[in-house]
Amino acid sequence: MQISQSLSQAPYVSLATFRRSGVAVPTAVWCAEEAGDYFIFSAGAAGKVKRLRNSDRARLAVCDVRGRLLGEWHDALATVISEPQEVARALAALRRKYGFQMRVADIGARLTGRFNKRAYIRVRLVENAS
């Protein structure tokens, strides 16, 4: 599928989560795909995590490091995961895709005490009704 391939290969993806008012809040993130699931990590207290606890509605689009869109939005459902096996799957996918960069981010997070405060997000694309 063209969509999943472009999202899988992009170094940055814009994740849009939604406020209770329905307003979208986009954020540029690292995103790694495995078996049709897209995984993202974030600070556990980040706004996107709080918004996802209220609503699983999300969108993904390829973007640059500054969040400028390079592709079309794709509707999705996103869940903050906490099961150890799913977290390990997410971390493995991110490490596979981002390699040394992810390892450096992990070391920095461990040194600052933020590693265990991370949230991992699983995103699944949904078919648009035509």
C-alpha positions, -999 to 999 in steps of 0.1 A, spaced: 0 0 0 14 34 -10 1 52 21 17 28 46 49 27 26 53 65 27 44 67 64 68 38 72 97 54 53 93 90 64 117 102 91 90 124 106 53 120 108 27 146 120 4 131 146 -27 151 150 -47 145 182 -79 162 191 -90 185 219 -124 180 235 -135 210 214 -127 190 182 -97 212 173 -67 192 159 -33 196 175 -5 184 152 29 174 164 60 162 145 71 128 159 92 98 151 71 69 140 80 33 132 57 7 116 55 -30 124 28 -53 110 4 -25 102 8 -7 135 26 26 139 44 33 171 53 67 186 69 76 219 64 107 239 68 122 274 41 107 295 27 140 306 27 155 271 -5 171 258 -9 145 230 -10 117 256 -36 135 277 -57 142 246 -55 105 236 -67 94 270 -99 114 262 -103 104 226 -86 78 204 -93 99 172 -61 108 154 -46 115 120 -11 109 105 7 127 76 42 127 64 60 159 75 94 174 79 112 180 112 94 213 117 60 197 112 54 211 77 32 186 59 47 167 29 17 144 24 -20 140 29 -37 133 63 -48 97 70 -75 90 96 -64 68 125 -72 55 159 -44 59 185 -40 42 219 -16 48 247 -2 13 254 10 1 288 12 -37 283 49 -47 287 49 -68 255 34 -40 234 58 -15 249 87 -38 240 73 -42 205 71 -4 201 106 2 214 120 -25 192 103 -10 161 116 25 169 151 12 175 151 -7 142 140 23 123 160 51 140 190 30 151 218 51 167 195 82 170 170 62 191 198 47 213 211 82 220 176 94 229 172 64 252 205 71 269 196 108 274 162 98 288 178 73 312 203 99 324 176 125 331 152 100 346 126 104 319 129 69 303 104 53 327 80 83 323 76 78 286 43 69 269 42 47 239 14 52 214 0 26 189 -17 41 159 -38 22 134 -50 37 101 -87 35 94 -104 32 60 -121 64 49 -158 59 41 -164 70 5 
